[in-house]
Amino acid sequence: MRLVANLVKGKPVEDALNILHFTRKAAAFQLAKTVKAAAANAIAGVGTGKLRAEDLSISTILVDQAPTAKRVRFESMGRVYRIRKRYCHLTVVVEGEPEKEEPKKTRARKPRAKKEVTDTDETKEKPKAKKAATKEKTAKKKTKKAEKADTKTKIDEEKEVPAAEKSEGDDMAESSTKKKKKEE
Protein backbone atom coordinates (compact mmCIF):
# COMPACT_ATOMS: atom_id res chain seq x y z
CA MET A 1 0.00 0.00 0.00
CA ARG A 2 2.84 2.41 0.80
CA LEU A 3 4.40 1.87 -2.63
CA VAL A 4 1.15 2.85 -4.37
CA ALA A 5 0.47 5.74 -1.96
CA ASN A 6 3.86 7.29 -2.78
CA LEU A 7 2.90 7.35 -6.49
CA VAL A 8 -0.01 9.75 -5.95
CA LYS A 9 1.05 11.83 -2.96
CA GLY A 10 0.78 15.58 -3.72
CA LYS A 11 -0.96 15.14 -7.11
CA PRO A 12 -4.34 16.57 -8.18
CA VAL A 13 -7.24 14.21 -7.58
CA GLU A 14 -7.99 13.61 -11.28
CA ASP A 15 -4.35 12.75 -12.07
CA ALA A 16 -4.13 10.51 -9.01
CA LEU A 17 -7.22 8.57 -10.06
CA ASN A 18 -5.82 8.10 -13.58
CA ILE A 19 -2.53 6.80 -12.19
CA LEU A 20 -4.31 4.43 -9.80
CA HIS A 21 -6.57 3.16 -12.55
CA PHE A 22 -3.58 2.00 -14.62
CA THR A 23 -1.43 0.75 -11.72
CA ARG A 24 -1.24 -3.05 -11.60
CA LYS A 25 -1.22 -3.54 -7.85
CA ALA A 26 -4.00 -4.89 -5.64
CA ALA A 27 -3.73 -1.86 -3.34
CA ALA A 28 -4.45 0.60 -6.20
CA PHE A 29 -8.18 -0.25 -6.28
CA GLN A 30 -8.65 0.31 -2.54
CA LEU A 31 -6.63 3.53 -2.62
CA ALA A 32 -8.69 4.85 -5.57
CA LYS A 33 -11.91 4.19 -3.62
CA THR A 34 -10.55 6.09 -0.63
CA VAL A 35 -9.42 9.06 -2.76
CA LYS A 36 -12.86 9.31 -4.40
CA ALA A 37 -14.56 9.23 -1.00
CA ALA A 38 -12.23 11.92 0.39
CA ALA A 39 -12.90 14.17 -2.62
CA ALA A 40 -16.67 13.69 -2.30
CA ASN A 41 -16.56 14.50 1.42
CA ALA A 42 -14.55 17.68 0.79
CA ILE A 43 -16.98 18.88 -1.87
CA ALA A 44 -20.01 18.05 0.28
CA GLY A 45 -18.56 19.89 3.26
CA VAL A 46 -18.07 23.17 1.41
CA GLY A 47 -20.74 22.94 -1.27
CA THR A 48 -20.74 22.20 -4.98
CA GLY A 49 -21.19 25.84 -5.86
CA LYS A 50 -17.93 26.85 -4.21
CA LEU A 51 -15.63 23.86 -4.77
CA ARG A 52 -15.10 21.63 -7.81
CA ALA A 53 -13.29 18.30 -8.13
CA GLU A 54 -10.73 19.82 -10.52
CA ASP A 55 -9.54 22.18 -7.78
CA LEU A 56 -8.71 19.41 -5.28
CA SER A 57 -5.31 17.85 -4.68
CA ILE A 58 -4.04 15.17 -2.30
CA SER A 59 -2.12 16.82 0.51
CA THR A 60 -1.27 13.82 2.70
CA ILE A 61 -1.70 10.06 2.62
CA LEU A 62 -1.10 8.05 5.79
CA VAL A 63 -0.69 4.27 5.73
CA ASP A 64 -0.69 2.89 9.28
CA GLN A 65 -0.34 -0.67 10.45
CA ALA A 66 -3.48 -2.60 11.42
CA PRO A 67 -3.95 -6.04 13.01
CA THR A 68 -2.38 -8.91 11.07
CA ALA A 69 -4.44 -12.01 10.31
CA LYS A 70 -2.48 -15.26 10.79
CA ARG A 71 -3.25 -18.15 8.45
CA VAL A 72 -1.55 -21.48 7.76
CA ARG A 73 -0.51 -23.29 4.62
CA PHE A 74 0.03 -27.02 4.81
CA GLU A 75 3.14 -28.43 3.22
CA SER A 76 4.52 -31.88 2.57
CA MET A 77 5.70 -34.27 5.29
CA GLY A 78 3.33 -32.75 7.88
CA ARG A 79 4.84 -29.31 7.91
CA VAL A 80 2.83 -26.09 8.31
CA TYR A 81 3.96 -22.72 7.09
CA ARG A 82 2.53 -19.58 8.56
CA ILE A 83 0.95 -16.93 6.32
CA ARG A 84 0.56 -13.41 7.68
CA LYS A 85 -2.12 -11.32 6.00
CA ARG A 86 -1.25 -7.74 6.77
CA TYR A 87 -3.87 -5.02 6.87
CA CYS A 88 -3.50 -1.24 7.10
CA HIS A 89 -5.39 1.88 8.06
CA LEU A 90 -5.52 4.31 5.14
CA THR A 91 -6.05 8.06 5.62
CA VAL A 92 -6.28 10.45 2.67
CA VAL A 93 -6.45 14.21 3.17
CA VAL A 94 -7.65 16.27 0.22
CA GLU A 95 -7.32 20.06 0.01
CA GLY A 96 -8.55 22.67 -2.38
CA GLU A 97 -9.28 26.35 -2.30
CA PRO A 98 -12.93 27.19 -2.64
CA GLU A 99 -13.87 29.97 -5.00
CA LYS A 100 -14.53 33.28 -3.35
CA GLU A 101 -18.13 34.34 -3.26
CA GLU A 102 -18.84 37.55 -5.03
CA PRO A 103 -21.45 39.66 -3.32
CA LYS A 104 -24.63 39.75 -5.30
CA LYS A 105 -25.24 43.02 -6.99
CA THR A 106 -28.50 44.57 -5.99
CA ARG A 107 -29.92 47.24 -8.17
CA ALA A 108 -32.14 49.96 -6.92
CA ARG A 109 -35.73 49.39 -7.79
CA LYS A 110 -37.55 52.07 -9.61
CA PRO A 111 -41.02 52.91 -8.41
CA ARG A 112 -43.65 51.57 -10.74
CA ALA A 113 -45.47 54.09 -12.82
CA LYS A 114 -49.24 54.03 -12.53
CA LYS A 115 -50.91 52.48 -15.52
CA GLU A 116 -53.32 54.54 -17.48
CA VAL A 117 -56.59 52.81 -18.18
CA THR A 118 -56.83 51.95 -21.85
CA ASP A 119 -59.51 50.35 -23.96
CA THR A 120 -57.81 46.98 -23.77
CA ASP A 121 -57.78 47.07 -19.97
CA GLU A 122 -61.49 47.83 -19.88
CA THR A 123 -62.41 45.03 -22.26
CA LYS A 124 -60.54 42.42 -20.26
CA GLU A 125 -62.84 40.53 -17.96
CA LYS A 126 -61.84 40.14 -14.38
CA PRO A 127 -62.42 36.83 -12.57
CA LYS A 128 -65.46 38.15 -10.69
CA ALA A 129 -66.93 39.49 -13.90
CA LYS A 130 -66.42 36.10 -15.56
CA LYS A 131 -68.28 34.35 -12.76
CA ALA A 132 -71.14 36.81 -13.01
CA ALA A 133 -71.28 36.33 -16.79
CA THR A 134 -71.52 32.56 -16.45
CA LYS A 135 -74.28 32.91 -13.85
CA GLU A 136 -76.22 35.15 -16.23
CA LYS A 137 -75.86 32.64 -19.06
CA THR A 138 -77.14 29.78 -16.93
CA ALA A 139 -80.06 31.92 -15.74
CA LYS A 140 -80.97 32.74 -19.38
CA LYS A 141 -80.87 29.04 -20.30
CA LYS A 142 -83.18 28.21 -17.40
CA THR A 143 -85.66 30.91 -18.40
CA LYS A 144 -85.66 29.68 -22.01
CA LYS A 145 -86.40 26.13 -20.84
CA ALA A 146 -89.18 27.41 -18.62
CA GLU A 147 -90.70 29.40 -21.52
CA LYS A 148 -90.61 26.32 -23.76
CA ALA A 149 -92.36 24.28 -21.07
CA ASP A 150 -95.00 26.98 -20.67
CA THR A 151 -95.70 27.07 -24.40
CA LYS A 152 -96.06 23.28 -24.48
CA THR A 153 -98.59 23.34 -21.64
CA LYS A 154 -100.54 26.12 -23.38
CA ILE A 155 -100.69 24.10 -26.59
CA ASP A 156 -101.81 21.01 -24.66
CA GLU A 157 -104.52 23.04 -22.92
CA GLU A 158 -105.82 24.38 -26.23
CA LYS A 159 -106.03 20.86 -27.63
CA GLU A 160 -108.12 19.67 -24.70
CA VAL A 161 -111.78 20.25 -25.27
CA PRO A 162 -113.88 21.23 -22.27
CA ALA A 163 -116.41 18.63 -21.07
CA ALA A 164 -119.41 20.85 -21.95
CA GLU A 165 -118.35 21.07 -25.58
CA LYS A 166 -118.12 17.30 -26.00
CA SER A 167 -120.80 15.78 -28.10
CA GLU A 168 -123.11 13.07 -26.90
CA GLY A 169 -121.68 10.59 -29.37
CA ASP A 170 -118.31 10.82 -27.71
CA ASP A 171 -119.85 9.97 -24.33
CA MET A 172 -121.53 6.93 -25.82
CA ALA A 173 -118.26 5.70 -27.35
CA GLU A 174 -116.49 6.04 -24.03
CA SER A 175 -119.21 4.22 -22.11
CA SER A 176 -119.31 1.32 -24.62
CA THR A 177 -115.53 0.78 -24.26
CA LYS A 178 -115.93 0.75 -20.48
CA LYS A 179 -118.65 -1.88 -20.64
CA LYS A 180 -116.53 -4.11 -22.88
CA LYS A 181 -113.66 -3.96 -20.45
CA LYS A 182 -115.91 -4.94 -17.53
CA GLU A 183 -117.31 -7.94 -19.41
CA GLU A 184 -113.91 -9.29 -20.16
Buried (B, 14 or more C-beta within 10 A) or exposed (E): BEEBBEBBEEBBBEEBBBBBEEBEEEBBEBBBEBBBEBBEEBBEEEEEEBBEBEBBBBEEBEBEEEEEEEEEEEEEEEEEEEEEEEEBEBEBEBEBEBEEEEEEEEEEEEEEEEEEEEEEEEEEEEEEEEEEEEEEEEEEEEEEEEEEEEEEEEEEEEEEEEEEEEEEEEEEEEEEEEEEEEEE
